Amino acid sequence: MGHQMFDYDAQLTDAVFAYCRERLSMDPVPLDYGSQREIPIDKLAGLIRPEGRNPQEILDFFETTLAPAVVSIDSPAFLAFIPNAPTKNSLLFDMVVACSGLNGTSWLESSGVVVAENQALTYLADTAGLPAGSGGAFVSGGSIGNLSSLTVGRDVGRAKHPELNPHDVRFAISSDAHSSIGTALHVLDVDTLIVETDDHRFTLKALEAALANDPHPENVIGIVATAGTTNAGIVDDLEGLGSYAREHDLWFHIDGAYGGAAIFSATHKHLFKGIRHADSFIVDPHKWLFAPLDCCALIYRNPTVARKVLAQQASYLDVLHDSSDDEYEWNPSDFGIHLSRRARGLPFWFSLVTNGAAAYESGVQVAIDLAQRTQQLIEESDHLEMVRPSSLSIVLFRRRGWKAEKYNEWSQELLRRQIAFITPTKWEGETVGRIAFLHPNTTEEMVVEILNSMRG
């Protein structure tokens, strides 16, 4: 007889499946309360002990006590930060991935995983306009995707410029770049040329001005652009910056963690034509491509270059790299700052294949259209005004006369009443309202209720 922890428990299995079935059937998903729901810490005390506890009791404790203290990021009423709206198919297949014990580390172990994930990555690369042969891996999120790609860009830049002190090389980034870009370059001991943007958009003109005024422009080995800023949804001058990078042989990385999904938009995909110049590109399916957390697509123009930088070497790993099957061998562990990894790209692949690309195109477009309709509603109101035009699926607006404290009170009241979860942001030093649309089931009626709640 095996260890008791590995015994199949039919009753527990039925209970867990029943919980998952009920959760999947909820329409809409309840918002719940996050930190507004007090957690009775005394009930947690002593739960872990030498002998186990009844699984059904602990499942009930989770359902009734812990789960309500988490705001459901997949609710159509979750409109803060960047929401998450996994399709039912992707959630179900995430259960398949977990129950199957699928490893997604190497071709040797996981060729069935790799070919499916690579099909999804190739579709994303083709849709984005990257050349044939582009590829990479699914990593845990945009921060790791940015860190991995900038590591490759740093090493490539240093190799191209042996005349430079390795510690002097820099990347040009905008003042509106995501915080993970600066953090990644800090980890990599790479300095930055911070480019002041043109109305928060990183443009070729702004880059050329910054380089002209910099005492050591020759130290810049790469450019980082953003395909949809997190705070406002602004798409940088990808075409201009990318053309400059190609002309001057600089590494060009595009952070499209949130906004890159708009390559599926009929009305906005033209803003992303410059992705074709990218040496590396990321987009998070767990954001606007309707996959479960945690999943970032990391794609390189030349995966061989990335493999040479990132593939981990150890005697026990030699077998992963000694295969003669060069035509097909593909180790996801070679393309990111990771080794062991779950098959995190499969739920996205399954959903994309089963729902079809047209469903993704319409799902992305719904959020953009609703953002534009929300702007119209705000402009027609007598108590609200836009801070700037909506960009992609993000709306920045203000309630006339409100300060930070009032926005925070309003946010808490919306959550308490289970109307929506919306958090304010800062724009040029001012606290303002921000709505981030993503879930295709968020309705105009919900928006009207939210905007009307600001009359008081």
N, C-alpha and C positions, 0 to 999 in steps of 0.2 A: 504493500500500500504506500502511496506517495505521501508527501507532506500535506497536512490538512488544509493549508492555505490555498492549495491548488485543486481541491475537491470541487466538483461542479455542484452548485447550489441552485436547484431548479426554482425553488420558491423565491430566492433573492433575484434570480434572473427575471422571473415574471414581474416582480415588483419594480425593478429598474426599467424594464421595457414598458410597463404600464405608465411610469412617470414620464418616460421619453415620449410615448405615444400621446399622452395628454398635453405635454408641452408643445409637441409638433402640431397638434390640432388647434391650438389657441389662435383665434383670429378676432382681434389683433393680439399680439403678444402683450401681456400686461407690463406697464412701465416699472412698477415697484418703486422702492423708496430710498435705496442707497443708505447714506449715513443718517437720513432722517429717522430710520427705524433703529431703535436702540437694541443692541445685542446684549443679552444677559450673560455677561462674562462668567458669572458663577456657574452657569449651566455647562460651560466648556471645561471648567476645572475638574480634573480627575477623569476625563473621558478616556485618556490613554492610560492603560494599566497593563499589568502582566497578562491577565486573561482578557480575551476579547469581549465585545458587547454584541448585543443582538443587532444584526445588520438592518432589519426593518425599522427598529427604533431610531437608529442613526440616520437612516434615509428620511424618516419622518421629521427628525430634528432639522436636517438640512432644508427640507421643503418648507417647513413652517416657520423656522427661526432664522436661518442663514440666508436662504435665497431671497426673501423679501428685502434684505439689507443690501441688495445689489441692484443698481439701476440696469434694466435690460437694454443693452446696447443695440439689440436687434429689434426693438420696438419702433413702429412708425412714428412714435412721438418722441424718440430720442433724436434731438436736433442740435446737440452740443458737440464740441470737439469735432471728430470725424466719426460718424456712426458706422455700424456694421449691419448688413442685411443679408445673411446667408440664405440661399434658397433651401427649400425643404429637401431637394435632392442632394445638395452638398452636405447638409447636416446628417442625413441618413448615411451617406457614404463615409462621412467622418467616423460614424459608429463602426462601419465595416473595416475601416483602416485600423481602428483601435482594437476591435475584437480579433482581427486577423494577425495582430502582432507584426505588421509590415514594417520592415526596415528600409529606409531609402538612402543608405550610405554609399553603396558601390554597385557597379555592374555585376561583379561576381556574385553578390548576395541578392541583388534586387533588380535584375534586368527587366522583369515584368512591370515593376514600378517605374523604372527609368524611361522606358519607351513611351509610356502613357504621359508622364510628366513632360517629357521632351516634346510630345505632340502639342501639348498646351503652350509650352514656351515658344515653340516655332510659330504657332498661330498668333501669339501676341507679337512676336518679332515681325512677322509678315504684315500684320495690321498696322504696326507702328512705322513700317517702311524701312526697317533694317535689312541689310543684304542677306542673301542666302548663306547659310553656315553659321549665322549668329546663334548663340545659345548660352546656357548657364545652368542655374539651379533655382529651386525654391528654397528660400531661407526664412528665418522666423519673422522678420519684419523689416521696415524701411531702414531702421538704424543699422542693423547688421548688413543690409544690402549696400548702404552707403559706405560703411566702413570697409567692406570687402572690395568694392570697386575702386575706392580711393587708395587702398593699399596697392592694388595693381597699377593704378595710374602713377602713384609715387615712384614705384620701382621702375616702371617703364621710363618715366621722365628722368630719373637719376641715371639710368643706363644710357640714355640718349645724350646726356650732358655730363660726361665725366670731368669736364673742366670746372664744374660747379662744386662747391662744398655741399655734400649731401644734406647737411642740416640747414642749408640756405634756400632750398627749393620751396616754391610757394604755389598755391592754387588761388586763382581769382574767383571769389564768391561774392554774391550780392549781400547787402545789408539786410535783406529780407529772406535769406536762405534759412531753411529749417535748422533748428538747434542741433540736430544730429550731425549736420555737416561740420559745423565748428567743433563739435565734440570728437568726431572721427579724426579730423585733422590734428586736434590736440593729442589724441592717443597716438597718432602716427608721427608726432613730433615734426609736423609740417606747418609752416607759417601760412598766413593768408594775406592776400591783397583784397581788402574790403572795398567793394565798389558801391558807391552811393547810387541808388536807383533813380530812374526817371519815373516819378509818380509810382514808386514801389515796383517797377518792372525793370529787370536787368536787361539792358540793351547793348548792342554793339557800340553805339555812340558813347554810352557811359563807360564801357570797358576801355575804349581807345583813349578817352580823356584820362582815365585813371592811370593807364600805362604811360601816357605822355608826361604825367606829373610825378611819376614814381622814379626814384633814383636808380633802381635796379630792376627794370622790366625783364631783363634776360633771365631772372630767377624764376619767373612764372612758367611752370611746366604744364599747367592744366587749367580748365575752366569748369565750374559747376553751375548749371542752370536748373531752374525749377519749372516743372510743367504743372503748374497749379499750386500756388502757395497755400499752406494750410489755413492761414488766418483769413485770407480774402479770395483765394481761388485765382490769383493772377498768373498768367502764363508768360514766362520770359520770352525774349526775342531768340527763340531756338534756332531759327534760320540764320540770323545774322551772327550770333555767337558760334554756331556750329560751323558756318563757312569760314569764319576767322580761325577757328581751331584747326580745321583741315589745312588751310593755307599756311599756317605757322607751325604745323606738326605738334600741336598741343593735345593732351588727353582731354576729351570732352565727355563729362558725365552729366546725365540728366536725372534729377530726382523727380520722378513722377508718382511717388508713393500714393498720393491722393488723386491728383488731377489727371494722371496719365491714362486713366480709364476712359477719358473723353475722346480717345482715339476711336471709340465706338460711336461717337455722336455724329449724326448727319449734319448738324448745324455748326459744330465746333471743331471737327477733326482737322480742318485746314490750319488751325493754330499750332498743330503738332507736326507739320511736315518736316521741321528741322531735326526731328528725332533721327532721321536717316543719317545724320552726320555723327551720331553718338558713338563713342567707344564703349560706353556702358550706360545702361538704362535700368531703372527700377520702377515697378508699379506693384501696389499691394492688392491682390485679389480680395483680401479680407476687408478692404475698404469698399471701393465702388464697383467691384466685380463680383460681389455677392457670394463670397466664400467664407467659411468659418475662420475665426482666429486660430492659429497665427500663420500667415502666408504672404510672402513677398516674392515676386518674380524678379530675379536678378539676371540680366541678359547682357552678354558681351558681344561686341562686333567681331572680335577674334578670340574665341574661347581658348585657343591654344596658348595665347599670351597669358591669360588668367591662370590656366592650369600650371604653367611654369612658375608662377609666383606663389600660388596658394596651396598646391598639392602637398599634403603632409607626408613627410618621409620618416619611416621607422622600419626596423627589420621585420616586424610582424605585419607591416602594411605592404611590403614589397610585392606580395602576391596580387595586390590590387592593380599594380602598374606593370606587371610582367606579361600580361596577356598578349597573345599574337593576334587577337581579334580586334585590330586597330580600327577597322571600318565602323564597328558598332560600339566598342567599349566607351562607356561614359560614366564617370564617377561623380555624382553630385557633390561629394565631399571635396572635390578638387577645385571648386569654383567659389567657395565662400569661407568665411571665418567660422568653420564648424567641421565636425567629423561625423559622429553619430547623429542621425536625424530621422525623424518620423517621416512618413510619406505624405508630407503636408500639402503637396500639390495635387494629390489625387481627388479630393473632394471638389476642387475647382474644375479639374479635367472632367469628372463625371457629370457635373452640372452643366458645363459648356457643351458636352457631347449630347446629353439627353434633352436639354432645353433648346439648344440650337443658338447659333450666333445672332440670329435676328432678335431673339428674346433679350439678349444682352444689349443689343443696340437700342431697343425700345426702352429697356429698363434704365439705361444711363440717360437717355434723352428726357425721360419723365422728370428727373430731378432738375435738369437744366430748365425745362419749360416751367416747372413750378417756381423756381427761383425768379424767373422773369415775370411770372404772374404776381408773385409776392411783391416785387418791386413796384408793379403797377398799383397794387392795393395800397402800398405805403404812400406812393405819390398822390393817390386820391384821398388819403386820410387827412384829417385836420389836426392831428396830434403827433404825427410821426413824419420823419423825413429820412431819405437815403443819405448815408455817409459817402458812398461812391456807388457807381453802377454795379449791379450784381455781376459776379464773375464765376463762370461754370455753375456750380450749384450752391454758392455761398452768398448770403445777403448780409450786408452790414448797414445798420440803420440806427437812428437815435429817437428816443422819446424826448420831445422838447421839454426842457426844464429839469430833467432827471440827472442826478449825480450817481456816483458809484454805489452808494448805500441803497438807493431806491432800486437800481437794477438788480442788486443782490437779493433784496427783499422780494421783488417780483419773481425772480428765478426760483427761490425757495417756495413761494406760494404756488407757482405752477406745478412744481413737483408734488407738493403736499396734496393738491387737488387732483393729481394724476392727469393733468391736461397735457403736459409736455415736460421734457427735460431740456432746458436751454440755459446756457451760461453766458454771461457778458464777456467781452474781450476789451483790449485796449487798441485804439487806433490813433496814432500820432499823439499819444499821451492822454487821450480822452477815453473814458469808459463808455462803450456803446453796446447796442444789441447785436447779436450775431446768430443767424440761423444757418445751419449746414444741412442741406437736403441730400438724401442718398436713397432712402427706402422708397421703392416705387409705390408703396401703399400709403404714403403720407398724402393726405388730401387737402384740397383748397379749403374745405370746411374747417379742418383743424387749424390751418393758418389764420383764417378769419377769427376764430375763437382766441387764438394767441394774441393777435394784434388788438382785438377789442379789449383784452384783459389789461391793456396798458392805458386805458382811458382814465382810470382812477388816479 
